[in-house]
Amino acid sequence: MEAVRRLMDLRHRGRAEDLPQVLATAAPLLDAASVTVLLVDYGQLALHPLRGSTGASIDLEGTEAGLAFTTAQPRWADGCVWLPLLHGAERLGVLQFQTKNPDLHDLEIIAALVAELIASRRFYGDAVEHTRRRMPMQLAAEIVWNQLPPLTFAVDGTMVTAVLEPCYEVGGDAFDYAANGDTLHVALFDTVGHGMSASALTTLTLNTYRNARRSGLSLLDTCRSIDKWIRSQYPGAFVTALLAELDMATGTYRRISAGHPAELFLRDGRALPPLPTPNGLPLGLGHMLPRPPRVIEEQLRPGDALVLYTDGITEARDAAGTLFGVERLGDFLLRDLGRGIPAPEIMRRLVQAIVSYEEGELRDDATAAMLQWRRH
């Protein structure tokens, strides 16, 4: 396909902002009047034309384009086709074709290639960031977002997907994951404080975690390493954390809770009793106990879900001061899981529910990550 060849040329030259022009010249080759890249904003509220494109923003709620994004499935109506832009399992936005004679197979190839180009070329310019940001991002949030992996990752039936809010001001919460062989490493951190000081401590914590993991340290020694570095560089500061490992072949789940709330354990439409927590002091304060943290082990069943969260989720308050709470969180997740809603969309809906519960003004960073396991 000539359209594919033209897009492939961008793999070795050009920027993300060059995509609209290339797609405009390729549109007639696809029997389309136009092709538009629409990217989701940081708040995951709407889709916006990539910088350099024409057209208007489209809300996720109540639109065909929004359904293509939230369901990760093609949608078409009134001479338009919307295809999800997926980089792996990560939802970037949608690709809109104005065409009356869609060949979905060909268009899906174009959408897959465009998603790869956006993911690979975004770091050579700021067009993607300019498109996704709806307001200025504070420096502390800039630092944290630049440390994070993509929100969603899936391999062999296992998925991890996360959300982070307030996206333009967050400084103290973070998550990380990595798949190495059959082991999926997952971590969630909640740093004491806010702003630049919290962002700096979060940066140290994330990179110490990665260094320990990449050095082949055990879960326990990883915990000790982070604790040591926080204590030496930020005396008196601390970070609560869940550090976990999942054997994706067997479903064996091992974790340490360093002063952190227990994850929700969901199975067959119900919440199981929480795993023991905490089983260690917050990172940075571990020297105050003579014994090391205890590693908790649990055997998962296919279809189980674990939801890790920071207290900004459960301690969100409505106008009357009522906490969102663990029970409400569990009910929300079980309802959407029961409806068959994909995990990334559940997480997006959750963070919108938290923001709405606090009437648009979060009092604390709110972060959550869902881990789903299916035997491969």
C-alpha positions as CSV (number, residue, x, y, z in Angstrom):
1,M,0.0,0.0,0.0
2,E,1.3,3.4,-1.0
3,A,-0.3,4.9,2.1
4,V,1.7,2.5,4.3
5,R,4.9,3.4,2.5
6,R,4.4,7.1,3.1
7,L,3.8,6.6,6.8
8,M,6.8,4.2,7.0
9,D,9.0,7.0,5.8
10,L,8.3,8.8,9.1
11,R,9.9,6.0,11.0
12,H,13.4,7.3,10.0
13,R,12.7,11.0,9.7
14,G,10.1,13.5,10.7
15,R,8.2,14.3,13.9
16,A,4.8,13.4,15.3
17,E,3.5,16.8,14.1
18,D,4.3,15.7,10.5
19,L,1.7,13.0,10.7
20,P,-1.3,15.3,9.8
21,Q,0.3,16.3,6.5
22,V,1.3,12.8,5.5
23,L,-2.2,11.5,6.3
24,A,-3.7,14.3,4.3
25,T,-1.8,13.2,1.2
26,A,-2.5,9.5,2.0
27,A,-6.3,10.0,2.5
28,P,-7.3,9.6,-1.2
29,L,-5.3,6.4,-1.4
30,L,-7.6,5.1,1.3
31,D,-10.8,6.2,-0.4
32,A,-11.2,8.8,2.4
33,A,-11.9,12.5,2.2
34,S,-9.7,13.1,5.3
35,V,-7.9,11.3,8.1
36,T,-7.5,12.9,11.5
37,V,-5.5,11.9,14.6
38,L,-7.3,12.6,17.8
39,L,-5.4,12.1,21.1
40,V,-6.8,11.7,24.6
41,D,-6.0,14.4,27.1
42,Y,-4.3,13.7,30.4
43,G,-7.6,13.9,32.3
44,Q,-9.0,11.3,29.8
45,L,-12.1,13.5,29.2
46,A,-11.9,14.3,25.5
47,L,-10.1,13.6,22.2
48,H,-8.2,16.4,20.6
49,P,-6.8,16.8,17.0
50,L,-3.0,16.3,16.9
51,R,-1.3,19.7,16.6
52,G,-1.2,20.6,13.0
53,S,-4.6,19.0,12.3
54,T,-7.9,20.8,11.7
55,G,-11.1,19.9,13.4
56,A,-12.7,20.1,16.8
57,S,-12.2,18.3,20.0
58,I,-14.7,15.5,20.8
59,D,-16.0,14.5,24.3
60,L,-15.5,10.9,25.3
61,E,-19.0,10.7,26.8
62,G,-21.9,10.3,24.3
63,T,-20.0,10.2,21.1
64,E,-19.0,7.5,18.6
65,A,-15.4,8.6,18.7
66,G,-15.5,8.3,22.5
67,L,-17.0,4.8,22.3
68,A,-14.1,3.8,19.9
69,F,-11.7,4.9,22.6
70,T,-13.4,3.5,25.7
71,T,-14.3,0.2,24.1
72,A,-11.1,-0.1,22.0
73,Q,-13.4,-1.2,19.1
74,P,-14.1,0.4,15.7
75,R,-17.2,2.7,15.4
76,W,-18.8,4.2,12.3
77,A,-21.7,6.6,11.6
78,D,-22.7,9.3,9.1
79,G,-19.7,8.7,6.7
80,C,-17.1,8.5,9.5
81,V,-15.1,5.7,10.9
82,W,-13.2,5.9,14.2
83,L,-10.6,3.3,15.0
84,P,-8.8,3.1,18.4
85,L,-5.1,4.1,18.4
86,L,-3.5,1.4,20.5
87,H,0.2,1.1,21.4
88,G,0.2,-2.4,22.7
89,A,-2.7,-2.2,25.2
90,E,-2.2,1.6,25.9
91,R,-5.0,3.8,24.5
92,L,-3.6,6.9,22.8
93,G,-6.7,8.2,21.1
94,V,-8.6,7.4,17.9
95,L,-8.0,7.8,14.1
96,Q,-11.0,9.3,12.3
97,F,-11.6,8.6,8.6
98,Q,-14.2,10.4,6.6
99,T,-15.2,7.7,4.1
100,K,-18.3,6.0,2.8
101,N,-16.6,2.8,1.7
102,P,-14.5,1.7,4.6
103,D,-12.2,-1.3,4.3
104,L,-11.7,-2.0,8.0
105,H,-8.8,-4.4,7.4
106,D,-6.8,-1.7,5.6
107,L,-7.8,1.1,7.9
108,E,-6.8,-1.0,11.0
109,I,-3.4,-1.5,9.5
110,I,-3.1,2.3,9.1
111,A,-4.3,2.9,12.7
112,A,-1.8,0.4,14.1
113,L,1.0,2.1,12.2
114,V,0.0,5.6,13.2
115,A,-0.1,4.5,16.9
116,E,3.4,3.1,16.6
117,L,4.6,6.3,15.0
118,I,3.1,8.5,17.7
119,A,4.6,6.4,20.4
120,S,8.1,6.4,18.8
121,R,8.2,10.0,17.5
122,R,6.6,11.8,20.4
123,F,9.9,12.3,22.1
124,Y,11.4,14.2,19.2
125,G,9.1,17.2,19.7
126,D,6.3,18.5,21.9
127,A,3.3,18.2,19.5
128,V,1.9,15.2,21.4
129,E,2.3,16.9,24.8
130,H,0.8,20.2,23.5
131,T,-2.2,18.2,22.2
132,R,-2.8,16.2,25.4
133,R,-2.4,19.1,27.9
134,R,-5.5,21.2,28.5
135,M,-3.9,23.4,31.1
136,P,-0.3,24.2,32.2
137,M,1.3,21.3,34.1
138,Q,3.1,22.1,37.3
139,L,6.8,21.3,37.4
140,A,6.3,18.6,40.1
141,A,3.8,16.8,38.0
142,E,6.0,17.2,34.9
143,I,8.8,15.4,36.8
144,V,6.6,12.6,37.9
145,W,4.9,12.0,34.6
146,N,8.3,11.8,32.9
147,Q,9.2,8.9,35.3
148,L,6.1,6.8,34.7
149,P,5.6,3.9,32.3
150,P,2.5,3.8,30.0
151,L,-0.8,3.6,31.9
152,T,-1.6,0.1,30.5
153,F,0.4,-3.0,29.7
154,A,-0.8,-6.5,28.8
155,V,1.0,-9.8,28.0
156,D,-0.3,-13.4,27.7
157,G,-3.7,-12.6,29.3
158,T,-2.3,-10.6,32.2
159,M,-2.9,-6.9,32.4
160,V,-1.9,-4.0,34.6
161,T,-3.5,-0.6,34.1
162,A,-3.3,2.5,36.3
163,V,-4.6,6.1,36.7
164,L,-3.1,9.2,38.3
165,E,-4.9,12.3,39.4
166,P,-4.8,15.3,39.7
167,C,-2.8,14.9,36.5
168,Y,-1.6,18.4,36.2
169,E,-0.5,18.8,39.9
170,V,0.4,15.3,41.1
171,G,3.7,15.1,42.9
172,G,3.7,12.4,45.6
173,D,2.0,9.4,44.0
174,A,3.6,7.1,41.4
175,F,3.4,3.5,40.1
176,D,5.7,1.3,38.1
177,Y,5.7,-2.2,36.5
178,A,8.0,-4.4,34.4
179,A,7.6,-7.8,32.8
180,N,10.7,-10.0,32.9
181,G,10.2,-13.6,31.8
182,D,7.3,-15.0,33.7
183,T,7.5,-12.4,36.4
184,L,5.5,-9.2,36.4
185,H,6.8,-6.6,38.9
186,V,4.3,-4.0,40.1
187,A,4.8,-1.2,42.6
188,L,2.6,1.7,43.9
189,F,4.1,4.5,46.0
190,D,2.6,7.3,48.1
191,T,5.2,9.9,49.1
192,V,4.8,12.1,52.2
193,G,4.2,15.8,51.3
194,H,3.3,17.6,48.1
195,G,4.9,19.7,45.4
196,M,8.6,19.7,44.5
197,S,9.9,18.1,47.6
198,A,7.5,15.2,47.2
199,S,8.4,14.9,43.5
200,A,12.1,14.7,44.3
201,L,11.5,12.0,46.8
202,T,9.2,10.1,44.4
203,T,11.9,10.3,41.7
204,L,14.5,8.8,44.1
205,T,12.1,6.1,45.2
206,L,11.1,5.1,41.6
207,N,14.6,4.9,40.3
208,T,15.9,3.0,43.4
209,Y,13.1,0.5,42.9
210,R,14.1,0.1,39.2
211,N,17.8,-0.2,40.1
212,A,17.2,-2.9,42.6
213,R,14.9,-4.8,40.3
214,R,17.3,-4.6,37.4
215,S,20.1,-5.7,39.7
216,G,18.2,-8.9,40.4
217,L,17.4,-8.2,44.1
218,S,14.7,-10.1,45.8
219,L,11.5,-8.4,46.9
220,L,12.8,-8.1,50.4
221,D,16.2,-6.7,49.4
222,T,14.5,-4.3,47.0
223,C,12.5,-3.0,50.0
224,R,15.6,-2.7,52.1
225,S,17.5,-0.8,49.3
226,I,14.7,1.8,48.9
227,D,14.4,2.2,52.6
228,K,18.2,2.8,52.9
229,W,18.4,5.4,50.2
230,I,15.4,7.3,51.4
231,R,16.8,7.4,54.9
232,S,20.3,8.5,53.7
233,Q,19.0,11.2,51.3
234,Y,15.9,12.4,53.0
235,P,16.2,11.8,56.8
236,G,12.8,11.8,58.5
237,A,10.8,11.5,55.2
238,F,9.0,8.3,54.2
239,V,7.0,6.6,51.4
240,T,4.3,4.1,51.8
241,A,4.4,1.4,49.2
242,L,3.1,-1.9,47.8
243,L,5.9,-3.9,46.2
244,A,4.6,-7.0,44.4
245,E,5.6,-9.8,42.0
246,L,3.3,-12.0,40.0
247,D,4.4,-15.3,38.5
248,M,2.3,-15.0,35.3
249,A,2.7,-18.8,34.6
250,T,1.4,-20.0,37.9
251,G,-0.5,-17.1,39.4
252,T,1.6,-16.9,42.6
253,Y,1.4,-13.4,44.0
254,R,4.0,-12.1,46.5
255,R,4.0,-8.7,48.0
256,I,5.3,-6.4,50.8
257,S,3.1,-3.6,52.2
258,A,5.3,-0.9,53.6
259,G,2.8,1.0,55.7
260,H,0.3,1.0,52.7
261,P,-3.4,0.1,52.5
262,A,-4.1,-3.5,51.5
263,E,-5.0,-4.0,47.9
264,L,-8.6,-5.0,47.0
265,F,-8.8,-8.7,46.1
266,L,-11.6,-9.4,43.7
267,R,-12.8,-12.9,42.6
268,D,-16.0,-14.1,41.0
269,G,-18.0,-11.0,41.6
270,R,-17.0,-10.5,45.2
271,A,-14.3,-9.0,47.4
272,L,-12.2,-11.4,49.3
273,P,-10.7,-10.7,52.7
274,P,-7.8,-8.3,52.4
275,L,-4.2,-9.6,52.6
276,P,-2.4,-8.8,55.8
277,T,-1.2,-5.2,55.9
278,P,1.0,-3.4,56.7
279,N,3.7,-6.0,57.1
280,G,6.5,-3.5,57.2
281,L,7.1,0.2,58.1
282,P,6.9,2.9,55.5
283,L,10.1,3.1,53.3
284,G,12.6,5.3,55.1
285,L,11.5,4.2,58.5
286,G,12.3,0.6,58.3
287,H,15.3,0.9,60.7
288,M,12.8,1.5,63.5
289,L,11.9,-2.2,63.6
290,P,14.5,-4.9,64.4
291,R,12.8,-7.5,62.1
292,P,12.6,-7.3,58.3
293,P,9.3,-6.9,56.4
294,R,7.3,-10.1,55.8
295,V,6.6,-11.2,52.3
296,I,2.9,-12.2,51.9
297,E,2.2,-14.9,49.3
298,E,-1.2,-15.6,47.8
299,Q,-2.3,-18.1,45.0
300,L,-4.4,-16.4,42.4
301,R,-7.1,-18.1,40.3
302,P,-7.6,-17.2,36.6
303,G,-9.8,-14.1,36.3
304,D,-8.7,-12.7,39.7
305,A,-8.1,-8.9,40.0
306,L,-6.1,-7.0,42.5
307,V,-6.5,-3.3,42.8
308,L,-3.7,-1.3,44.5
309,Y,-4.6,2.3,45.5
310,T,-3.3,5.2,47.5
311,D,-5.4,6.8,50.3
312,G,-6.3,9.7,48.1
313,I,-8.9,7.2,46.6
314,T,-10.6,6.0,49.7
315,E,-10.2,9.2,51.7
316,A,-11.8,11.4,49.1
317,R,-14.7,13.3,50.8
318,D,-18.0,14.7,49.5
319,A,-19.4,18.0,50.5
320,A,-20.8,16.5,53.7
321,G,-17.4,15.1,54.6
322,T,-18.3,11.5,54.0
323,L,-15.4,9.3,52.9
324,F,-15.5,7.5,49.6
325,G,-14.2,4.5,51.5
326,V,-13.1,1.0,50.7
327,E,-16.6,-0.5,50.5
328,R,-17.7,2.0,48.0
329,L,-14.5,1.4,46.0
330,G,-15.1,-2.3,46.0
331,D,-18.8,-1.9,44.9
332,F,-17.7,0.4,42.1
333,L,-15.1,-2.0,40.7
334,L,-17.2,-5.1,41.1
335,R,-20.1,-3.5,39.3
336,D,-18.0,-2.5,36.3
337,L,-16.1,-5.8,36.2
338,G,-19.5,-7.6,36.2
339,R,-20.6,-5.5,33.2
340,G,-17.5,-6.7,31.3
341,I,-16.0,-3.3,31.0
342,P,-12.3,-3.4,30.1
343,A,-9.9,-2.7,33.0
344,P,-8.4,0.5,31.5
345,E,-11.8,1.9,31.1
346,I,-12.8,0.9,34.7
347,M,-9.7,2.8,36.0
348,R,-10.6,5.9,33.9
349,R,-14.2,5.8,35.2
350,L,-12.9,5.3,38.7
351,V,-10.8,8.4,38.7
352,Q,-13.6,10.5,37.2
353,A,-15.9,9.2,40.0
354,I,-13.3,10.3,42.6
355,V,-13.0,13.8,41.0
356,S,-16.8,14.1,40.9
357,Y,-17.1,12.9,44.5
358,E,-14.8,15.7,45.6
359,E,-16.7,18.2,43.4
360,G,-13.7,18.6,41.0
361,E,-11.2,19.6,43.7
362,L,-9.0,16.7,45.0
363,R,-7.5,17.2,48.4
364,D,-4.8,14.6,47.8
365,D,-3.2,12.7,45.0
366,A,-5.3,9.7,43.9
367,T,-3.7,6.8,42.2
368,A,-4.9,3.2,41.5
369,A,-3.6,0.3,39.5
370,M,-5.6,-2.9,38.6
371,L,-3.8,-6.2,38.0
372,Q,-5.8,-8.9,36.2
373,W,-4.4,-12.4,35.9
374,R,-5.4,-15.1,33.4
375,R,-3.3,-18.2,33.0
376,H,-1.3,-18.2,29.7
